[in-house]
Every structure is written in C-alpha cells, then in structure tokens.
Amino acid sequence: MIFQFLESCIERQPDILLTEMQDRLREICGVEVSISTISRTIRRRGFTRKKVITHTILVMYIQHNIVRLHA
C-alpha cells in the first residue's frame, strides 16, 4: 500500500523530493517512515535517483563562476 502511494506521488510530480514524500506519507497516511526507507523502497521498484538543483543554488553557482572568470 505505501509503495502505491509513493508511486502515485512520483507519477503526479516526477521531481518530488524524498522529504516531500515523507511529509505526504505523514500527513495523508499517518505513517512515519525514514528517508532511507523511502529511498530503498522506490529504488527496489525500479525508480532511479534524480539530483535536483534548486534555482537559488544554480544562481549562486553561476555567480561564483562568473566571479572566478573575471579574477
């Protein structure tokens, strides 16, 4: 049952974070599950990890490299 819920979360929002899945499990299903358990569960079912770079981190990275280019 929990995997079906996680799978539906991923289908609705493919870039969902593990922490967001954990929050939804707690809020909607009333289940407290660790991040590592969620990660293992979805990995065993064939889902792969995707690194997501937030806009803020991307902007900081670009600004840092621009400063290095001008130095």
Predicted model as a PDB file, atoms N, CA, C, CB and O in Angstrom, pLDDT in the B-factor column:
MODEL        1                                                                  
ATOM      1  N   MET A   1       0.807  -1.194   0.000  1.00 79.00           N  
ATOM      2  CA  MET A   1       0.000   0.000   0.000  1.00 79.00           C  
ATOM      3  C   MET A   1       0.855   1.264   0.000  1.00 79.00           C  
ATOM      4  CB  MET A   1      -0.921  -0.005   1.190  1.00 79.00           C  
ATOM      5  O   MET A   1       0.567   2.197  -0.750  1.00 79.00           O  
ATOM      6  N   ILE A   2       1.882   1.313   0.813  1.00 84.00           N  
ATOM      7  CA  ILE A   2       2.720   2.507   0.877  1.00 84.00           C  
ATOM      8  C   ILE A   2       3.416   2.738  -0.452  1.00 84.00           C  
ATOM      9  CB  ILE A   2       3.753   2.386   2.004  1.00 84.00           C  
ATOM     10  O   ILE A   2       3.536   3.877  -0.901  1.00 84.00           O  
ATOM     11  N   PHE A   3       3.883   1.645  -1.096  1.00 86.00           N  
ATOM     12  CA  PHE A   3       4.548   1.850  -2.381  1.00 86.00           C  
ATOM     13  C   PHE A   3       3.589   2.437  -3.410  1.00 86.00           C  
ATOM     14  CB  PHE A   3       5.127   0.533  -2.897  1.00 86.00           C  
ATOM     15  O   PHE A   3       3.981   3.314  -4.179  1.00 86.00           O  
ATOM     16  N   GLN A   4       2.350   1.976  -3.441  1.00 91.00           N  
ATOM     17  CA  GLN A   4       1.392   2.524  -4.396  1.00 91.00           C  
ATOM     18  C   GLN A   4       1.206   4.030  -4.167  1.00 91.00           C  
ATOM     19  CB  GLN A   4       0.037   1.789  -4.280  1.00 91.00           C  
ATOM     20  O   GLN A   4       1.086   4.805  -5.115  1.00 91.00           O  
ATOM     21  N   PHE A   5       1.186   4.419  -2.903  1.00 92.00           N  
ATOM     22  CA  PHE A   5       1.062   5.839  -2.588  1.00 92.00           C  
ATOM     23  C   PHE A   5       2.284   6.605  -3.094  1.00 92.00           C  
ATOM     24  CB  PHE A   5       0.890   6.043  -1.070  1.00 92.00           C  
ATOM     25  O   PHE A   5       2.143   7.662  -3.708  1.00 92.00           O  
ATOM     26  N   LEU A   6       3.491   6.070  -2.836  1.00 92.00           N  
ATOM     27  CA  LEU A   6       4.714   6.730  -3.295  1.00 92.00           C  
ATOM     28  C   LEU A   6       4.753   6.803  -4.817  1.00 92.00           C  
ATOM     29  CB  LEU A   6       5.954   5.991  -2.770  1.00 92.00           C  
ATOM     30  O   LEU A   6       5.140   7.822  -5.390  1.00 92.00           O  
ATOM     31  N   GLU A   7       4.350   5.718  -5.460  1.00 91.00           N  
ATOM     32  CA  GLU A   7       4.344   5.689  -6.923  1.00 91.00           C  
ATOM     33  C   GLU A   7       3.390   6.736  -7.481  1.00 91.00           C  
ATOM     34  CB  GLU A   7       3.954   4.295  -7.432  1.00 91.00           C  
ATOM     35  O   GLU A   7       3.708   7.397  -8.469  1.00 91.00           O  
ATOM     36  N   SER A   8       2.244   6.890  -6.870  1.00 92.00           N  
ATOM     37  CA  SER A   8       1.295   7.903  -7.340  1.00 92.00           C  
ATOM     38  C   SER A   8       1.853   9.316  -7.125  1.00 92.00           C  
ATOM     39  CB  SER A   8      -0.060   7.748  -6.612  1.00 92.00           C  
ATOM     40  O   SER A   8       1.612  10.212  -7.935  1.00 92.00           O  
ATOM     41  N   CYS A   9       2.589   9.507  -6.047  1.00 91.00           N  
ATOM     42  CA  CYS A   9       3.245  10.803  -5.814  1.00 91.00           C  
ATOM     43  C   CYS A   9       4.250  11.097  -6.929  1.00 91.00           C  
ATOM     44  CB  CYS A   9       3.957  10.818  -4.431  1.00 91.00           C  
ATOM     45  O   CYS A   9       4.316  12.216  -7.438  1.00 91.00           O  
ATOM     46  N   ILE A  10       5.027  10.084  -7.300  1.00 89.00           N  
ATOM     47  CA  ILE A  10       6.049  10.244  -8.340  1.00 89.00           C  
ATOM     48  C   ILE A  10       5.390  10.484  -9.695  1.00 89.00           C  
ATOM     49  CB  ILE A  10       6.966   8.998  -8.403  1.00 89.00           C  
ATOM     50  O   ILE A  10       5.875  11.299 -10.480  1.00 89.00           O  
ATOM     51  N   GLU A  11       4.292   9.787  -9.978  1.00 89.00           N  
ATOM     52  CA  GLU A  11       3.591   9.978 -11.244  1.00 89.00           C  
ATOM     53  C   GLU A  11       3.014  11.383 -11.359  1.00 89.00           C  
ATOM     54  CB  GLU A  11       2.481   8.948 -11.390  1.00 89.00           C  
ATOM     55  O   GLU A  11       3.062  11.995 -12.426  1.00 89.00           O  
ATOM     56  N   ARG A  12       2.471  11.891 -10.257  1.00 90.00           N  
ATOM     57  CA  ARG A  12       1.894  13.248 -10.265  1.00 90.00           C  
ATOM     58  C   ARG A  12       2.969  14.322 -10.331  1.00 90.00           C  
ATOM     59  CB  ARG A  12       1.032  13.465  -9.023  1.00 90.00           C  
ATOM     60  O   ARG A  12       2.781  15.363 -10.961  1.00 90.00           O  
ATOM     61  N   GLN A  13       4.102  14.063  -9.673  1.00 87.00           N  
ATOM     62  CA  GLN A  13       5.170  15.067  -9.598  1.00 87.00           C  
ATOM     63  C   GLN A  13       6.513  14.345  -9.719  1.00 87.00           C  
ATOM     64  CB  GLN A  13       5.089  15.894  -8.256  1.00 87.00           C  
ATOM     65  O   GLN A  13       7.111  13.980  -8.707  1.00 87.00           O  
ATOM     66  N   PRO A  14       6.992  14.137 -10.955  1.00 83.00           N  
ATOM     67  CA  PRO A  14       8.216  13.343 -11.169  1.00 83.00           C  
ATOM     68  C   PRO A  14       9.463  13.875 -10.456  1.00 83.00           C  
ATOM     69  CB  PRO A  14       8.501  13.269 -12.632  1.00 83.00           C  
ATOM     70  O   PRO A  14      10.385  13.106 -10.185  1.00 83.00           O  
ATOM     71  N   ASP A  15       9.509  15.165 -10.151  1.00 80.00           N  
ATOM     72  CA  ASP A  15      10.691  15.730  -9.493  1.00 80.00           C  
ATOM     73  C   ASP A  15      10.499  15.870  -7.974  1.00 80.00           C  
ATOM     74  CB  ASP A  15      11.020  17.096 -10.100  1.00 80.00           C  
ATOM     75  O   ASP A  15      11.199  16.649  -7.327  1.00 80.00           O  
ATOM     76  N   ILE A  16       9.564  15.124  -7.420  1.00 86.00           N  
ATOM     77  CA  ILE A  16       9.288  15.192  -5.978  1.00 86.00           C  
ATOM     78  C   ILE A  16      10.519  14.760  -5.175  1.00 86.00           C  
ATOM     79  CB  ILE A  16       8.072  14.299  -5.613  1.00 86.00           C  
ATOM     80  O   ILE A  16      11.227  13.826  -5.553  1.00 86.00           O  
ATOM     81  N   LEU A  17      10.755  15.439  -4.090  1.00 86.00           N  
ATOM     82  CA  LEU A  17      11.879  15.113  -3.221  1.00 86.00           C  
ATOM     83  C   LEU A  17      11.483  14.042  -2.212  1.00 86.00           C  
ATOM     84  CB  LEU A  17      12.380  16.369  -2.497  1.00 86.00           C  
ATOM     85  O   LEU A  17      10.306  13.884  -1.888  1.00 86.00           O  
ATOM     86  N   LEU A  18      12.465  13.318  -1.725  1.00 90.00           N  
ATOM     87  CA  LEU A  18      12.201  12.289  -0.720  1.00 90.00           C  
ATOM     88  C   LEU A  18      11.555  12.890   0.525  1.00 90.00           C  
ATOM     89  CB  LEU A  18      13.499  11.565  -0.343  1.00 90.00           C  
ATOM     90  O   LEU A  18      10.661  12.290   1.122  1.00 90.00           O  
ATOM     91  N   THR A  19      12.010  14.064   0.906  1.00 91.00           N  
ATOM     92  CA  THR A  19      11.433  14.719   2.094  1.00 91.00           C  
ATOM     93  C   THR A  19       9.973  15.080   1.871  1.00 91.00           C  
ATOM     94  CB  THR A  19      12.230  15.980   2.453  1.00 91.00           C  
ATOM     95  O   THR A  19       9.166  15.030   2.800  1.00 91.00           O  
ATOM     96  N   GLU A  20       9.632  15.445   0.635  1.00 92.00           N  
ATOM     97  CA  GLU A  20       8.237  15.758   0.330  1.00 92.00           C  
ATOM     98  C   GLU A  20       7.381  14.492   0.399  1.00 92.00           C  
ATOM     99  CB  GLU A  20       8.119  16.412  -1.068  1.00 92.00           C  
ATOM    100  O   GLU A  20       6.251  14.526   0.886  1.00 92.00           O  
ATOM    101  N   MET A  21       7.926  13.378  -0.088  1.00 94.00           N  
ATOM    102  CA  MET A  21       7.198  12.112   0.008  1.00 94.00           C  
ATOM    103  C   MET A  21       7.004  11.728   1.469  1.00 94.00           C  
ATOM    104  CB  MET A  21       7.946  10.993  -0.748  1.00 94.00           C  
ATOM    105  O   MET A  21       5.942  11.239   1.856  1.00 94.00           O  
ATOM    106  N   GLN A  22       8.037  11.951   2.278  1.00 95.00           N  
ATOM    107  CA  GLN A  22       7.950  11.645   3.705  1.00 95.00           C  
ATOM    108  C   GLN A  22       6.855  12.486   4.363  1.00 95.00           C  
ATOM    109  CB  GLN A  22       9.309  11.894   4.397  1.00 95.00           C  
ATOM    110  O   GLN A  22       6.068  11.980   5.163  1.00 95.00           O  
ATOM    111  N   ASP A  23       6.814  13.772   4.020  1.00 95.00           N  
ATOM    112  CA  ASP A  23       5.785  14.660   4.571  1.00 95.00           C  
ATOM    113  C   ASP A  23       4.384  14.206   4.171  1.00 95.00           C  
ATOM    114  CB  ASP A  23       6.019  16.100   4.104  1.00 95.00           C  
ATOM    115  O   ASP A  23       3.472  14.193   4.997  1.00 95.00           O  
ATOM    116  N   ARG A  24       4.215  13.836   2.908  1.00 96.00           N  
ATOM    117  CA  ARG A  24       2.896  13.400   2.432  1.00 96.00           C  
ATOM    118  C   ARG A  24       2.464  12.104   3.102  1.00 96.00           C  
ATOM    119  CB  ARG A  24       2.910  13.219   0.914  1.00 96.00           C  
ATOM    120  O   ARG A  24       1.294  11.940   3.448  1.00 96.00           O  
ATOM    121  N   LEU A  25       3.404  11.187   3.284  1.00 96.00           N  
ATOM    122  CA  LEU A  25       3.074   9.941   3.984  1.00 96.00           C  
ATOM    123  C   LEU A  25       2.577  10.230   5.392  1.00 96.00           C  
ATOM    124  CB  LEU A  25       4.296   9.010   4.036  1.00 96.00           C  
ATOM    125  O   LEU A  25       1.608   9.630   5.857  1.00 96.00           O  
ATOM    126  N   ARG A  26       3.252  11.158   6.065  1.00 96.00           N  
ATOM    127  CA  ARG A  26       2.868  11.514   7.436  1.00 96.00           C  
ATOM    128  C   ARG A  26       1.504  12.196   7.452  1.00 96.00           C  
ATOM    129  CB  ARG A  26       3.929  12.434   8.075  1.00 96.00           C  
ATOM    130  O   ARG A  26       0.636  11.849   8.253  1.00 96.00           O  
ATOM    131  N   GLU A  27       1.322  13.176   6.551  1.00 96.00           N  
ATOM    132  CA  GLU A  27       0.097  13.981   6.572  1.00 96.00           C  
ATOM    133  C   GLU A  27      -1.126  13.219   6.062  1.00 96.00           C  
ATOM    134  CB  GLU A  27       0.292  15.229   5.742  1.00 96.00           C  
ATOM    135  O   GLU A  27      -2.207  13.328   6.641  1.00 96.00           O  
ATOM    136  N   ILE A  28      -0.966  12.453   4.988  1.00 95.00           N  
ATOM    137  CA  ILE A  28      -2.111  11.823   4.345  1.00 95.00           C  
ATOM    138  C   ILE A  28      -2.384  10.418   4.883  1.00 95.00           C  
ATOM    139  CB  ILE A  28      -1.890  11.764   2.851  1.00 95.00           C  
ATOM    140  O   ILE A  28      -3.533  10.041   5.116  1.00 95.00           O  
ATOM    141  N   CYS A  29      -1.304   9.649   5.077  1.00 93.00           N  
ATOM    142  CA  CYS A  29      -1.475   8.253   5.501  1.00 93.00           C  
ATOM    143  C   CYS A  29      -1.296   8.048   6.994  1.00 93.00           C  
ATOM    144  CB  CYS A  29      -0.506   7.378   4.768  1.00 93.00           C  
ATOM    145  O   CYS A  29      -1.649   6.994   7.525  1.00 93.00           O  
ATOM    146  N   GLY A  30      -0.746   9.057   7.681  1.00 95.00           N  
ATOM    147  CA  GLY A  30      -0.497   8.915   9.107  1.00 95.00           C  
ATOM    148  C   GLY A  30       0.620   7.936   9.418  1.00 95.00           C  
ATOM    149  O   GLY A  30       0.630   7.304  10.475  1.00 95.00           O  
ATOM    150  N   VAL A  31       1.578   7.811   8.474  1.00 94.00           N  
ATOM    151  CA  VAL A  31       2.675   6.859   8.614  1.00 94.00           C  
ATOM    152  C   VAL A  31       3.989   7.620   8.713  1.00 94.00           C  
ATOM    153  CB  VAL A  31       2.705   5.864   7.424  1.00 94.00           C  
ATOM    154  O   VAL A  31       4.261   8.509   7.906  1.00 94.00           O  
ATOM    155  N   GLU A  32       4.800   7.272   9.699  1.00 95.00           N  
ATOM    156  CA  GLU A  32       6.120   7.883   9.881  1.00 95.00           C  
ATOM    157  C   GLU A  32       7.166   6.919   9.320  1.00 95.00           C  
ATOM    158  CB  GLU A  32       6.401   8.210  11.402  1.00 95.00           C  
ATOM    159  O   GLU A  32       7.355   5.823   9.848  1.00 95.00           O  
ATOM    160  N   VAL A  33       7.844   7.334   8.247  1.00 94.00           N  
ATOM    161  CA  VAL A  33       8.822   6.488   7.570  1.00 94.00           C  
ATOM    162  C   VAL A  33      10.092   7.304   7.352  1.00 94.00           C  
ATOM    163  CB  VAL A  33       8.261   5.944   6.212  1.00 94.00           C  
ATOM    164  O   VAL A  33      10.024   8.490   7.028  1.00 94.00           O  
ATOM    165  N   SER A  34      11.256   6.667   7.531  1.00 95.00           N  
ATOM    166  CA  SER A  34      12.522   7.376   7.333  1.00 95.00           C  
ATOM    167  C   SER A  34      12.790   7.605   5.844  1.00 95.00           C  
ATOM    168  CB  SER A  34      13.685   6.586   7.967  1.00 95.00           C  
ATOM    169  O   SER A  34      12.257   6.909   4.980  1.00 95.00           O  
ATOM    170  N   ILE A  35      13.622   8.590   5.579  1.00 92.00           N  
ATOM    171  CA  ILE A  35      14.031   8.905   4.203  1.00 92.00           C  
ATOM    172  C   ILE A  35      14.715   7.694   3.578  1.00 92.00           C  
ATOM    173  CB  ILE A  35      14.979  10.138   4.174  1.00 92.00           C  
ATOM    174  O   ILE A  35      14.464   7.378   2.415  1.00 92.00           O  
ATOM    175  N   SER A  36      15.575   7.012   4.332  1.00 93.00           N  
ATOM    176  CA  SER A  36      16.289   5.864   3.780  1.00 93.00           C  
ATOM    177  C   SER A  36      15.330   4.741   3.399  1.00 93.00           C  
ATOM    178  CB  SER A  36      17.320   5.351   4.781  1.00 93.00           C  
ATOM    179  O   SER A  36      15.552   4.059   2.398  1.00 93.00           O  
ATOM    180  N   THR A  37      14.276   4.538   4.172  1.00 94.00           N  
ATOM    181  CA  THR A  37      13.278   3.517   3.840  1.00 94.00           C  
ATOM    182  C   THR A  37      12.548   3.878   2.549  1.00 94.00           C  
ATOM    183  CB  THR A  37      12.269   3.353   4.995  1.00 94.00           C  
ATOM    184  O   THR A  37      12.318   3.019   1.697  1.00 94.00           O  
ATOM    185  N   ILE A  38      12.189   5.139   2.412  1.00 93.00           N  
ATOM    186  CA  ILE A  38      11.527   5.588   1.185  1.00 93.00           C  
ATOM    187  C   ILE A  38      12.459   5.390  -0.005  1.00 93.00           C  
ATOM    188  CB  ILE A  38      11.100   7.075   1.300  1.00 93.00           C  
ATOM    189  O   ILE A  38      12.046   4.877  -1.045  1.00 93.00           O  
ATOM    190  N   SER A  39      13.707   5.795   0.149  1.00 91.00           N  
ATOM    191  CA  SER A  39      14.693   5.664  -0.934  1.00 91.00           C  
ATOM    192  C   SER A  39      14.869   4.210  -1.351  1.00 91.00           C  
ATOM    193  CB  SER A  39      16.043   6.247  -0.503  1.00 91.00           C  
ATOM    194  O   SER A  39      14.831   3.891  -2.539  1.00 91.00           O  
ATOM    195  N   ARG A  40      15.061   3.331  -0.374  1.00 92.00           N  
ATOM    196  CA  ARG A  40      15.235   1.900  -0.679  1.00 92.00           C  
ATOM    197  C   ARG A  40      14.003   1.322  -1.361  1.00 92.00           C  
ATOM    198  CB  ARG A  40      15.536   1.111   0.603  1.00 92.00           C  
ATOM    199  O   ARG A  40      14.116   0.540  -2.304  1.00 92.00           O  
ATOM    200  N   THR A  41      12.836   1.707  -0.884  1.00 91.00           N  
ATOM    201  CA  THR A  41      11.588   1.176  -1.424  1.00 91.00           C  
ATOM    202  C   THR A  41      11.416   1.545  -2.886  1.00 91.00           C  
ATOM    203  CB  THR A  41      10.403   1.684  -0.617  1.00 91.00           C  
ATOM    204  O   THR A  41      11.111   0.684  -3.712  1.00 91.00           O  
ATOM    205  N   ILE A  42      11.607   2.810  -3.214  1.00 90.00           N  
ATOM    206  CA  ILE A  42      11.403   3.207  -4.608  1.00 90.00           C  
ATOM    207  C   ILE A  42      12.524   2.692  -5.511  1.00 90.00           C  
ATOM    208  CB  ILE A  42      11.307   4.729  -4.714  1.00 90.00           C  
ATOM    209  O   ILE A  42      12.291   2.411  -6.687  1.00 90.00           O  
ATOM    210  N   ARG A  43      13.724   2.570  -4.977  1.00 89.00           N  
ATOM    211  CA  ARG A  43      14.844   2.037  -5.761  1.00 89.00           C  
ATOM    212  C   ARG A  43      14.617   0.566  -6.093  1.00 89.00           C  
ATOM    213  CB  ARG A  43      16.171   2.209  -4.996  1.00 89.00           C  
ATOM    214  O   ARG A  43      14.881   0.130  -7.213  1.00 89.00           O  
ATOM    215  N   ARG A  44      14.133  -0.185  -5.131  1.00 90.00           N  
ATOM    216  CA  ARG A  44      13.855  -1.619  -5.350  1.00 90.00           C  
ATOM    217  C   ARG A  44      12.755  -1.832  -6.392  1.00 90.00           C  
ATOM    218  CB  ARG A  44      13.448  -2.289  -4.027  1.00 90.00           C  
ATOM    219  O   ARG A  44      12.705  -2.870  -7.052  1.00 90.00           O  
ATOM    220  N   ARG A  45      11.885  -0.845  -6.528  1.00 87.00           N  
ATOM    221  CA  ARG A  45      10.801  -0.949  -7.502  1.00 87.00           C  
ATOM    222  C   ARG A  45      11.196  -0.380  -8.863  1.00 87.00           C  
ATOM    223  CB  ARG A  45       9.566  -0.233  -6.985  1.00 87.00           C  
ATOM    224  O   ARG A  45      10.352  -0.250  -9.750  1.00 87.00           O  
ATOM    225  N   GLY A  46      12.481  -0.038  -9.031  1.00 87.00           N  
ATOM    226  CA  GLY A  46      12.980   0.366 -10.348  1.00 87.00           C  
ATOM    227  C   GLY A  46      13.092   1.854 -10.594  1.00 87.00           C  
ATOM    228  O   GLY A  46      13.471   2.271 -11.689  1.00 87.00           O  
ATOM    229  N   PHE A  47      12.772   2.660  -9.605  1.00 84.00           N  
ATOM    230  CA  PHE A  47      12.922   4.102  -9.784  1.00 84.00           C  
ATOM    231  C   PHE A  47      14.370   4.490  -9.501  1.00 84.00           C  
ATOM    232  CB  PHE A  47      11.947   4.886  -8.855  1.00 84.00           C  
ATOM    233  O   PHE A  47      15.007   3.948  -8.599  1.00 84.00           O  
ATOM    234  N   THR A  48      14.871   5.425 -10.276  1.00 79.00           N  
ATOM    235  CA  THR A  48      16.243   5.881 -10.082  1.00 79.00           C  
ATOM    236  C   THR A  48      16.232   7.265  -9.451  1.00 79.00           C  
ATOM    237  CB  THR A  48      17.018   5.897 -11.422  1.00 79.00           C  
ATOM    238  O   THR A  48      15.238   7.990  -9.500  1.00 79.00           O  
ATOM    239  N   ARG A  49      17.366   7.605  -8.861  1.00 69.00           N  
ATOM    240  CA  ARG A  49      17.512   8.910  -8.226  1.00 69.00           C  
ATOM    241  C   ARG A  49      17.769   9.976  -9.266  1.00 69.00           C  
ATOM    242  CB  ARG A  49      18.641   8.890  -7.197  1.00 69.00           C  
ATOM    243  O   ARG A  49      18.433   9.728 -10.273  1.00 69.00           O  
ATOM    244  N   LYS A  50      17.249  11.150  -9.024  1.00 63.00           N  
ATOM    245  CA  LYS A  50      17.499  12.286  -9.889  1.00 63.00           C  
ATOM    246  C   LYS A  50      17.906  13.444  -8.997  1.00 63.00           C  
ATOM    247  CB  LYS A  50      16.246  12.640 -10.762  1.00 63.00           C  
ATOM    248  O   LYS A  50      17.177  13.828  -8.082  1.00 63.00           O  
ATOM    249  N   LYS A  51      19.072  13.993  -9.274  1.00 61.00           N  
ATOM    250  CA  LYS A  51      19.503  15.143  -8.494  1.00 61.00           C  
ATOM    251  C   LYS A  51      18.806  16.386  -9.027  1.00 61.00           C  
ATOM    252  CB  LYS A  51      21.047  15.308  -8.542  1.00 61.00           C  
ATOM    253  O   LYS A  51      18.764  16.626 -10.234  1.00 61.00           O  
ATOM    254  N   VAL A  52      18.268  17.160  -8.114  1.00 58.00           N  
ATOM    255  CA  VAL A  52      17.562  18.381  -8.477  1.00 58.00           C  
ATOM    256  C   VAL A  52      18.338  19.561  -7.919  1.00 58.00           C  
ATOM    257  CB  VAL A  52      16.095  18.372  -7.949  1.00 58.00           C  
ATOM    258  O   VAL A  52      18.636  19.624  -6.726  1.00 58.00           O  
ATOM    259  N   ILE A  53      18.656  20.489  -8.803  1.00 58.00           N  
ATOM    260  CA  ILE A  53      19.353  21.698  -8.378  1.00 58.00           C  
ATOM    261  C   ILE A  53      18.318  22.803  -8.255  1.00 58.00           C  
ATOM    262  CB  ILE A  53      20.494  22.093  -9.382  1.00 58.00           C  
ATOM    263  O   ILE A  53      17.627  23.124  -9.222  1.00 58.00           O  
ATOM    264  N   THR A  54      18.211  23.377  -7.080  1.00 63.00           N  
ATOM    265  CA  THR A  54      17.249  24.456  -6.889  1.00 63.00           C  
ATOM    266  C   THR A  54      17.736  25.711  -7.595  1.00 63.00           C  
ATOM    267  CB  THR A  54      17.022  24.732  -5.390  1.00 63.00           C  
ATOM    268  O   THR A  54      18.928  25.861  -7.864  1.00 63.00           O  
ATOM    269  N   HIS A  55      16.826  26.592  -7.884  1.00 62.00           N  
ATOM    270  CA  HIS A  55      17.142  27.838  -8.572  1.00 62.00           C  
ATOM    271  C   HIS A  55      18.191  28.644  -7.806  1.00 62.00           C  
ATOM    272  CB  HIS A  55      15.876  28.671  -8.764  1.00 62.00           C  
ATOM    273  O   HIS A  55      19.119  29.181  -8.411  1.00 62.00           O  
ATOM    274  N   THR A  56      18.053  28.732  -6.497  1.00 65.00           N  
ATOM    275  CA  THR A  56      18.986  29.507  -5.676  1.00 65.00           C  
ATOM    276  C   THR A  56      20.402  28.953  -5.780  1.00 65.00           C  
ATOM    277  CB  THR A  56      18.531  29.513  -4.212  1.00 65.00           C  
ATOM    278  O   THR A  56      21.359  29.710  -5.945  1.00 65.00           O  
ATOM    279  N   ILE A  57      20.535  27.638  -5.684  1.00 65.00           N  
ATOM    280  CA  ILE A  57      21.859  27.024  -5.784  1.00 65.00           C  
ATOM    281  C   ILE A  57      22.452  27.257  -7.167  1.00 65.00           C  
ATOM    282  CB  ILE A  57      21.782  25.517  -5.484  1.00 65.00           C  
ATOM    283  O   ILE A  57      23.641  27.546  -7.297  1.00 65.00           O  
ATOM    284  N   LEU A  58      21.625  27.132  -8.193  1.00 66.00           N  
ATOM    285  CA  LEU A  58      22.096  27.343  -9.559  1.00 66.00           C  
ATOM    286  C   LEU A  58      22.585  28.777  -9.757  1.00 66.00           C  
ATOM    287  CB  LEU A  58      20.981  27.022 -10.563  1.00 66.00           C  
ATOM    288  O   LEU A  58      23.635  28.991 -10.363  1.00 66.00           O  
ATOM    289  N   VAL A  59      21.846  29.748  -9.261  1.00 70.00           N  
ATOM    290  CA  VAL A  59      22.245  31.152  -9.375  1.00 70.00           C  
ATOM    291  C   VAL A  59      23.560  31.393  -8.638  1.00 70.00           C  
ATOM    292  CB  VAL A  59      21.142  32.079  -8.817  1.00 70.00           C  
ATOM    293  O   VAL A  59      24.444  32.069  -9.163  1.00 70.00           O  
ATOM    294  N   MET A  60      23.699  30.850  -7.431  1.00 69.00           N  
ATOM    295  CA  MET A  60      24.944  31.015  -6.664  1.00 69.00           C  
ATOM    296  C   MET A  60      26.121  30.389  -7.415  1.00 69.00           C  
ATOM    297  CB  MET A  60      24.806  30.378  -5.255  1.00 69.00           C  
ATOM    298  O   MET A  60      27.208  30.965  -7.445  1.00 69.00           O  
ATOM    299  N   TYR A  61      25.917  29.230  -8.013  1.00 69.00           N  
ATOM    300  CA  TYR A  61      26.969  28.547  -8.762  1.00 69.00           C  
ATOM    301  C   TYR A  61      27.399  29.397  -9.959  1.00 69.00           C  
ATOM    302  CB  TYR A  61      26.487  27.153  -9.232  1.00 69.00           C  
ATOM    303  O   TYR A  61      28.593  29.560 -10.212  1.00 69.00           O  
ATOM    304  N   ILE A  62      26.431  29.934 -10.688  1.00 73.00           N  
ATOM    305  CA  ILE A  62      26.743  30.760 -11.862  1.00 73.00           C  
ATOM    306  C   ILE A  62      27.482  32.022 -11.434  1.00 73.00           C  
ATOM    307  CB  ILE A  62      25.451  31.131 -12.634  1.00 73.00           C  
ATOM    308  O   ILE A  62      28.479  32.392 -12.053  1.00 73.00           O  
ATOM    309  N   GLN A  63      27.007  32.683 -10.387  1.00 70.00           N  
ATOM    310  CA  GLN A  63      27.653  33.906  -9.901  1.00 70.00           C  
ATOM    311  C   GLN A  63      29.078  33.618  -9.462  1.00 70.00           C  
ATOM    312  CB  GLN A  63      26.855  34.517  -8.739  1.00 70.00           C  
ATOM    313  O   GLN A  63      29.981  34.403  -9.755  1.00 70.00           O  
ATOM    314  N   HIS A  64      29.300  32.508  -8.764  1.00 70.00           N  
ATOM    315  CA  HIS A  64      30.633  32.135  -8.309  1.00 70.00           C  
ATOM    316  C   HIS A  64      31.564  31.929  -9.490  1.00 70.00           C  
ATOM    317  CB  HIS A  64      30.576  30.872  -7.455  1.00 70.00           C  
ATOM    318  O   HIS A  64      32.707  32.383  -9.455  1.00 70.00           O  
ATOM    319  N   ASN A  65      31.106  31.259 -10.526  1.00 65.00           N  
ATOM    320  CA  ASN A  65      31.940  31.002 -11.701  1.00 65.00           C  
ATOM    321  C   ASN A  65      32.189  32.275 -12.501  1.00 65.00           C  
ATOM    322  CB  ASN A  65      31.289  29.950 -12.592  1.00 65.00           C  
ATOM    323  O   ASN A  65      33.258  32.419 -13.095  1.00 65.00           O  
ATOM    324  N   ILE A  66      31.248  33.187 -12.534  1.00 63.00           N  
ATOM    325  CA  ILE A  66      31.455  34.462 -13.232  1.00 63.00           C  
ATOM    326  C   ILE A  66      32.527  35.253 -12.505  1.00 63.00           C  
ATOM    327  CB  ILE A  66      30.131  35.282 -13.319  1.00 63.00           C  
ATOM    328  O   ILE A  66      33.402  35.837 -13.145  1.00 63.00           O  
ATOM    329  N   VAL A  67      32.475  35.282 -11.173  1.00 56.00           N  
ATOM    330  CA  VAL A  67      33.484  35.991 -10.385  1.00 56.00           C  
ATOM    331  C   VAL A  67      34.854  35.379 -10.647  1.00 56.00           C  
ATOM    332  CB  VAL A  67      33.143  35.942  -8.870  1.00 56.00           C  
ATOM    333  O   VAL A  67      35.835  36.108 -10.789  1.00 56.00           O  
ATOM    334  N   ARG A  68      34.939  34.061 -10.712  1.00 58.00           N  
ATOM    335  CA  ARG A  68      36.218  33.385 -10.965  1.00 58.00           C  
ATOM    336  C   ARG A  68      36.737  33.705 -12.363  1.00 58.00           C  
ATOM    337  CB  ARG A  68      36.068  31.863 -10.796  1.00 58.00           C  
ATOM    338  O   ARG A  68      37.949  33.806 -12.554  1.00 58.00           O  
ATOM    339  N   LEU A  69      35.850  33.868 -13.346  1.00 57.00           N  
ATOM    340  CA  LEU A  69      36.269  34.182 -14.712  1.00 57.00           C  
ATOM    341  C   LEU A  69      36.872  35.585 -14.803  1.00 57.00           C  
ATOM    342  CB  LEU A  69      35.080  34.059 -15.672  1.00 57.00           C  
ATOM    343  O   LEU A  69      37.795  35.818 -15.583  1.00 57.00           O  
ATOM    344  N   HIS A  70      36.350  36.514 -14.006  1.00 53.00           N  
ATOM    345  CA  HIS A  70      36.821  37.890 -14.042  1.00 53.00           C  
ATOM    346  C   HIS A  70      38.035  38.136 -13.159  1.00 53.00           C  
ATOM    347  CB  HIS A  70      35.719  38.806 -13.634  1.00 53.00           C  
ATOM    348  O   HIS A  70      38.648  39.200 -13.244  1.00 53.00           O  
ATOM    349  N   ALA A  71      38.386  37.202 -12.335  1.00 48.00           N  
ATOM    350  CA  ALA A  71      39.515  37.374 -11.422  1.00 48.00           C  
ATOM    351  C   ALA A  71      40.835  37.129 -12.110  1.00 48.00           C  
ATOM    352  CB  ALA A  71      39.381  36.449 -10.239  1.00 48.00           C  
ATOM    353  O   ALA A  71      41.888  37.232 -11.480  1.00 48.00           O  
TER     354      ALA A  71                                                      
ENDMDL                                                                          
END                                                                             
